[in-house]
Amino acid sequence: MHGHCTCGEIRYQLTAPPLFVHCCHCRWCQRETGSAFVINALMIADEVALIRGRPDVIMTPTESGSGQRITRCPTCKVAVWSVYSGAGPKFLFLRTGTLDEPDGYPPDIHIFTESKQPWVILPPSVPVMPQYYDRKAHWSEDSLARRAAVLARQ
């Protein structure tokens, strides 16, 4: 799977599928995207290969106060992925809308729905959480094992 920013200056390739895909409806994501939600594919950083361009990394505030580093194209300014302080640099939250085939990774869960826009209708087949969720209750065994292996590395 490949992806790119709007102008194409930044191109990347996924070398493995996401661990999990979040559709976040929090007010911070709404503000940052200018939309009703953001869809992020949680990726192991080593499984996202930058194949063209030199992105800018911008530190932005978060509700937690820890901030996030948003990787953007220096030309068109599109956000391609983020690193949240809580997850650390071993994991990227890739904006699925930048994938060449974004419909390939639909949300596995809807989070922070207590602040979702009332006109957004959520599918009954996908878990819905008012806030965050318990990873062990929703992730596959494979994704949990992949995450554990990354965290065990020095």
C-alpha positions as CSV (number, residue, x, y, z in Angstrom):
1,M,0.0,0.0,0.0
2,H,1.3,3.4,-1.0
3,G,0.3,7.0,-0.1
4,H,1.2,10.6,-0.6
5,C,0.3,14.2,0.2
6,T,-1.9,16.2,-2.1
7,C,0.9,17.6,-4.2
8,G,2.9,14.3,-4.3
9,E,6.1,15.7,-2.9
10,I,5.8,13.3,0.0
11,R,5.4,9.6,-0.9
12,Y,5.5,6.6,1.4
13,Q,4.9,2.9,1.4
14,L,3.4,0.6,4.1
15,T,5.4,-2.6,4.5
16,A,2.8,-4.2,6.8
17,P,-0.9,-3.6,7.6
18,P,-1.9,-1.3,10.5
19,L,-2.1,-2.5,14.0
20,F,-5.6,-0.9,14.3
21,V,-7.6,1.9,12.7
22,H,-9.2,4.6,14.8
23,C,-11.9,7.0,13.8
24,C,-11.5,9.8,16.4
25,H,-14.4,12.2,16.9
26,C,-12.7,14.3,19.7
27,R,-12.9,18.1,19.4
28,W,-9.1,18.4,19.1
29,C,-9.2,16.2,16.0
30,Q,-12.2,18.1,14.6
31,R,-10.3,21.3,15.0
32,E,-7.0,20.0,13.6
33,T,-8.6,18.5,10.5
34,G,-11.4,21.1,10.0
35,S,-13.7,18.1,9.7
36,A,-16.0,15.9,11.8
37,F,-13.3,13.3,12.6
38,V,-10.0,11.9,11.7
39,I,-9.2,8.3,10.6
40,N,-5.7,7.2,11.8
41,A,-4.1,3.9,11.0
42,L,-1.9,3.0,13.9
43,M,1.4,1.9,12.4
44,I,4.7,0.6,13.6
45,A,7.1,3.4,12.6
46,D,9.5,0.9,10.9
47,E,6.7,-0.3,8.7
48,V,6.2,3.0,7.0
49,A,8.9,3.8,4.5
50,L,9.4,7.3,3.2
51,I,10.2,6.9,-0.5
52,R,10.2,10.5,-1.6
53,G,10.4,14.0,0.0
54,R,11.5,15.6,3.2
55,P,8.5,16.3,5.4
56,D,8.3,19.0,8.0
57,V,7.5,17.9,11.6
58,I,5.4,20.3,13.6
59,M,4.8,20.1,17.3
60,T,1.2,20.9,18.2
61,P,-0.6,21.0,21.5
62,T,-3.0,18.3,22.7
63,E,-5.6,18.2,25.3
64,S,-3.3,16.0,27.5
65,G,-0.7,18.7,27.4
66,S,1.9,16.3,26.0
67,G,1.6,17.4,22.4
68,Q,1.9,15.6,19.2
69,R,4.4,15.8,16.3
70,I,2.5,16.1,13.0
71,T,4.5,15.2,9.9
72,R,3.4,17.4,7.0
73,C,4.4,18.1,3.4
74,P,6.5,21.2,3.3
75,T,4.8,22.4,0.1
76,C,1.0,21.5,0.4
77,K,1.1,21.3,4.2
78,V,-1.1,18.1,4.3
79,A,-0.7,16.1,7.5
80,V,0.5,12.6,6.6
81,W,1.0,11.1,10.1
82,S,1.5,12.0,13.7
83,V,3.5,10.8,16.7
84,Y,1.6,11.2,20.0
85,S,3.7,11.6,23.1
86,G,1.8,8.8,24.8
87,A,2.5,6.2,22.1
88,G,6.1,7.4,21.5
89,P,8.2,7.5,18.3
90,K,8.0,3.7,17.6
91,F,4.4,4.2,16.4
92,L,2.8,6.5,13.8
93,F,-0.8,7.5,13.4
94,L,-1.1,7.6,9.7
95,R,-3.9,9.7,8.1
96,T,-5.7,7.1,6.0
97,G,-7.0,9.8,3.6
98,T,-3.4,10.1,2.3
99,L,-3.3,6.4,1.2
100,D,-3.7,5.8,-2.6
101,E,-6.5,3.5,-1.7
102,P,-7.9,4.9,1.6
103,D,-11.0,2.6,1.6
104,G,-8.6,-0.3,2.2
105,Y,-8.4,0.4,5.9
106,P,-11.8,1.4,7.3
107,P,-12.1,2.2,11.0
108,D,-11.9,-0.7,13.5
109,I,-13.4,1.5,16.2
110,H,-15.0,4.9,16.7
111,I,-13.5,6.8,19.7
112,F,-14.4,9.9,21.7
113,T,-17.9,9.7,20.3
114,E,-19.2,11.7,23.2
115,S,-18.2,14.7,21.1
116,K,-19.0,13.4,17.7
117,Q,-21.1,15.6,15.4
118,P,-24.8,14.7,15.8
119,W,-25.3,14.3,12.1
120,V,-22.6,11.7,11.8
121,I,-24.2,8.2,11.6
122,L,-22.0,5.4,12.8
123,P,-22.3,1.9,11.4
124,P,-23.7,-0.7,13.9
125,S,-21.0,-3.2,13.0
126,V,-18.1,-1.1,14.3
127,P,-17.4,-0.7,18.1
128,V,-18.3,2.8,19.4
129,M,-16.6,4.2,22.5
130,P,-17.6,7.4,24.3
131,Q,-13.9,8.0,25.1
132,Y,-10.9,5.7,24.6
133,Y,-10.9,1.9,24.9
134,D,-9.2,-1.1,26.3
135,R,-6.7,-2.3,23.7
136,K,-6.7,-5.9,24.8
137,A,-10.5,-6.0,24.4
138,H,-10.5,-4.8,20.8
139,W,-7.1,-5.5,19.1
140,S,-6.4,-8.8,17.4
141,E,-3.9,-11.2,19.0
142,D,-1.5,-10.6,16.1
143,S,-1.6,-6.8,16.5
144,L,-1.0,-7.1,20.3
145,A,2.0,-9.4,19.6
146,R,3.4,-7.0,17.0
147,R,3.1,-4.1,19.4
148,A,4.7,-6.0,22.3
149,A,7.6,-7.0,20.1
150,V,8.2,-3.4,19.2
151,L,8.0,-2.2,22.8
152,A,10.5,-5.0,23.8
153,R,13.1,-3.6,21.4
154,Q,15.8,-1.3,22.8
